[in-house]
């Protein structure tokens, strides 16, 4: 089979297009990693929920990458209850029915909607590896907990 000038031109254009796409993806990934390294809050680009063997819902989104459309830092009005100062905590703790993820047992963690035995054990294992949680957002580091799952359970958990 002989290649004509037209075939050769099409092949070259196709290779240039693929090279351009690859370069674009590399630049985008580099920007995402830079934003993550600078400590900006990660947001999911896309997500897919599935179930694992234990029937737990797992957020399989790549939620460790910042949303390229918005790199805004949350304003004070968007702060979460676990971000309150120590002065506010004693009054809050008296009527707070949320589960403290630093002291919760395996059984207590399983009472959280969306957390099964495997994820509960992973929360405990991660707690042992880091010493203690300083923010509920650290649950994003636990395998099986993505941004959607975290938002579902945020009102049920706290950090002391």
DRENDO-1510 file (C-alpha; in Angstrom, 1 decimal, always signed):
<recs>
REC; n; res; u; v; w
REC; 1; UNK; +0.0; +0.0; +0.0 .
REC; 2; UNK; +1.5; +3.3; -1.1 .
REC; 3; UNK; +0.8; +6.5; +0.8 .
REC; 4; UNK; -0.2; +9.5; -1.3 .
REC; 5; UNK; +0.6; +13.1; -0.4 .
REC; 6; UNK; -3.0; +13.5; +0.9 .
REC; 7; UNK; -2.7; +10.5; +3.2 .
REC; 8; UNK; +0.6; +11.7; +4.6 .
REC; 9; UNK; -0.9; +15.2; +5.2 .
REC; 10; UNK; -3.9; +13.7; +7.1 .
REC; 11; UNK; -1.6; +11.5; +9.2 .
REC; 12; UNK; +0.6; +14.5; +10.1 .
REC; 13; UNK; -2.4; +16.6; +11.0 .
REC; 14; UNK; -3.8; +13.8; +13.2 .
REC; 15; UNK; -0.5; +13.5; +15.0 .
REC; 16; UNK; -0.3; +17.2; +15.6 .
REC; 17; UNK; -3.9; +17.3; +17.0 .
REC; 18; UNK; -3.1; +14.4; +19.4 .
REC; 19; UNK; +0.1; +16.1; +20.4 .
REC; 20; UNK; -1.8; +19.3; +21.1 .
REC; 21; UNK; -4.4; +17.5; +23.2 .
REC; 22; UNK; -1.7; +15.7; +25.2 .
REC; 23; UNK; +0.1; +19.0; +25.8 .
REC; 24; UNK; -3.2; +20.6; +27.0 .
REC; 25; UNK; -3.9; +17.8; +29.4 .
REC; 26; UNK; -0.4; +18.0; +30.8 .
REC; 27; UNK; -0.7; +21.7; +31.4 .
REC; 28; UNK; -4.1; +21.3; +33.0 .
REC; 29; UNK; -2.8; +18.6; +35.3 .
REC; 30; UNK; +0.2; +20.7; +36.2 .
REC; 31; UNK; -2.1; +23.6; +37.2 .
REC; 32; UNK; -4.3; +21.3; +39.3 .
REC; 33; UNK; -1.3; +19.9; +41.2 .
REC; 34; UNK; +0.1; +23.4; +41.7 .
REC; 35; UNK; -3.2; +24.6; +43.1 .
REC; 36; UNK; -3.4; +21.5; +45.4 .
REC; 37; UNK; +0.1; +22.1; +46.6 .
REC; 38; UNK; -0.7; +25.7; +47.5 .
REC; 39; UNK; -3.4; +24.4; +49.8 .
REC; 40; UNK; -6.5; +25.4; +48.0 .
REC; 41; UNK; -9.6; +23.5; +48.9 .
REC; 42; UNK; -10.2; +20.6; +46.4 .
REC; 43; UNK; -13.5; +20.3; +44.6 .
REC; 44; UNK; -14.6; +17.4; +42.5 .
REC; 45; UNK; -14.5; +17.8; +38.7 .
REC; 46; UNK; -16.8; +14.9; +38.2 .
REC; 47; UNK; -18.0; +12.1; +40.3 .
REC; 48; UNK; -19.5; +8.6; +40.1 .
REC; 49; UNK; -21.0; +6.8; +43.0 .
REC; 50; UNK; -20.8; +3.0; +43.2 .
REC; 51; UNK; -21.2; +0.4; +45.9 .
REC; 52; UNK; -18.4; -1.7; +47.3 .
REC; 53; UNK; -18.7; -5.3; +48.5 .
REC; 54; UNK; -20.2; -4.3; +51.9 .
REC; 55; UNK; -22.9; -2.3; +50.1 .
REC; 56; UNK; -21.4; +1.1; +51.2 .
REC; 57; UNK; -21.8; +4.0; +48.8 .
REC; 58; UNK; -18.3; +5.0; +47.6 .
REC; 59; UNK; -17.7; +8.3; +45.9 .
REC; 60; UNK; -15.2; +7.5; +43.1 .
REC; 61; UNK; -14.7; +11.0; +42.0 .
REC; 62; UNK; -11.3; +12.4; +41.6 .
REC; 63; UNK; -12.0; +14.9; +44.3 .
REC; 64; UNK; -8.4; +15.6; +45.1 .
REC; 65; UNK; -8.1; +18.0; +42.1 .
REC; 66; UNK; -9.3; +21.6; +42.3 .
REC; 67; UNK; -12.1; +22.7; +40.1 .
REC; 68; UNK; -10.4; +24.5; +37.2 .
REC; 69; UNK; -13.4; +26.8; +36.8 .
REC; 70; UNK; -13.2; +28.3; +40.2 .
REC; 71; UNK; -10.2; +28.5; +42.6 .
REC; 72; UNK; -12.0; +30.8; +45.1 .
REC; 73; UNK; -11.2; +30.5; +48.7 .
REC; 74; UNK; -14.3; +30.1; +50.9 .
REC; 75; UNK; -15.4; +33.3; +52.6 .
REC; 76; UNK; -16.0; +33.4; +56.4 .
REC; 77; UNK; -19.7; +33.3; +55.7 .
REC; 78; UNK; -19.2; +29.8; +54.2 .
REC; 79; UNK; -17.3; +28.4; +57.2 .
REC; 80; UNK; -18.4; +25.1; +58.7 .
REC; 81; UNK; -19.4; +24.4; +62.3 .
REC; 82; UNK; -16.2; +22.6; +63.1 .
REC; 83; UNK; -14.3; +25.8; +62.3 .
REC; 84; UNK; -15.6; +27.6; +65.4 .
REC; 85; UNK; -13.2; +28.8; +68.0 .
REC; 86; UNK; -12.5; +27.0; +71.3 .
REC; 87; UNK; -14.5; +29.7; +73.2 .
REC; 88; UNK; -17.7; +28.7; +71.3 .
REC; 89; UNK; -17.2; +24.9; +71.7 .
REC; 90; UNK; -18.2; +24.3; +75.4 .
REC; 91; UNK; -21.7; +25.6; +74.9 .
REC; 92; UNK; -22.0; +23.8; +71.5 .
REC; 93; UNK; -20.8; +20.5; +73.0 .
REC; 94; UNK; -23.5; +20.4; +75.6 .
REC; 95; UNK; -26.3; +20.1; +73.0 .
REC; 96; UNK; -24.1; +18.7; +70.1 .
REC; 97; UNK; -25.3; +15.2; +69.0 .
REC; 98; UNK; -22.8; +15.0; +66.2 .
REC; 99; UNK; -20.2; +12.2; +66.5 .
REC; 100; UNK; -16.7; +13.2; +67.4 .
REC; 101; UNK; -14.5; +11.4; +64.8 .
REC; 102; UNK; -11.5; +11.6; +67.1 .
REC; 103; UNK; -13.1; +9.5; +69.8 .
REC; 104; UNK; -15.8; +7.5; +68.0 .
REC; 105; UNK; -15.7; +3.7; +68.1 .
REC; 106; UNK; -16.3; +1.5; +65.0 .
REC; 107; UNK; -20.0; +1.0; +66.0 .
REC; 108; UNK; -20.5; +4.8; +66.5 .
REC; 109; UNK; -19.0; +5.6; +63.1 .
REC; 110; UNK; -21.3; +3.0; +61.5 .
REC; 111; UNK; -24.4; +5.0; +62.8 .
REC; 112; UNK; -23.5; +7.8; +60.4 .
REC; 113; UNK; -25.6; +7.7; +57.3 .
REC; 114; UNK; -23.5; +6.4; +54.3 .
REC; 115; UNK; -20.7; +5.0; +56.5 .
REC; 116; UNK; -20.5; +1.2; +56.6 .
REC; 117; UNK; -18.1; -1.1; +58.5 .
REC; 118; UNK; -15.2; -0.9; +56.0 .
REC; 119; UNK; -15.3; +2.9; +55.7 .
REC; 120; UNK; -15.6; +3.2; +59.5 .
REC; 121; UNK; -12.5; +1.1; +59.9 .
REC; 122; UNK; -10.7; +3.2; +57.4 .
REC; 123; UNK; -11.6; +6.4; +59.3 .
REC; 124; UNK; -10.2; +4.8; +62.5 .
REC; 125; UNK; -7.0; +3.6; +60.7 .
REC; 126; UNK; -6.5; +7.0; +59.2 .
REC; 127; UNK; -7.0; +8.6; +62.7 .
REC; 128; UNK; -4.3; +6.3; +64.1 .
REC; 129; UNK; -1.9; +7.2; +61.3 .
REC; 130; UNK; -2.3; +11.0; +61.7 .
REC; 131; UNK; -2.7; +11.1; +65.5 .
REC; 132; UNK; -6.1; +13.0; +65.4 .
REC; 133; UNK; -8.3; +14.9; +63.0 .
REC; 134; UNK; -8.1; +18.6; +63.2 .
REC; 135; UNK; -10.9; +19.2; +60.7 .
REC; 136; UNK; -13.8; +17.3; +59.3 .
REC; 137; UNK; -12.3; +18.0; +55.8 .
REC; 138; UNK; -9.5; +15.5; +56.6 .
REC; 139; UNK; -12.0; +12.8; +56.0 .
REC; 140; UNK; -11.4; +13.4; +52.3 .
REC; 141; UNK; -8.1; +11.6; +52.8 .
REC; 142; UNK; -9.9; +8.4; +53.7 .
REC; 143; UNK; -10.4; +6.0; +50.8 .
REC; 144; UNK; -14.1; +5.8; +50.0 .
REC; 145; UNK; -15.0; +9.3; +51.2 .
REC; 146; UNK; -15.2; +11.9; +48.4 .
REC; 147; UNK; -16.6; +15.4; +48.4 .
REC; 148; UNK; -20.2; +14.3; +47.9 .
REC; 149; UNK; -20.0; +11.8; +50.8 .
REC; 150; UNK; -18.4; +14.4; +53.0 .
REC; 151; UNK; -21.1; +16.9; +52.4 .
REC; 152; UNK; -23.7; +14.2; +53.2 .
REC; 153; UNK; -22.1; +13.4; +56.6 .
REC; 154; UNK; -20.8; +16.8; +57.5 .
REC; 155; UNK; -23.8; +17.6; +59.7 .
REC; 156; UNK; -23.4; +14.3; +61.6 .
REC; 157; UNK; -19.7; +14.6; +62.6 .
REC; 158; UNK; -17.5; +16.9; +64.5 .
REC; 159; UNK; -13.9; +17.3; +65.6 .
REC; 160; UNK; -12.8; +18.2; +69.2 .
</recs>
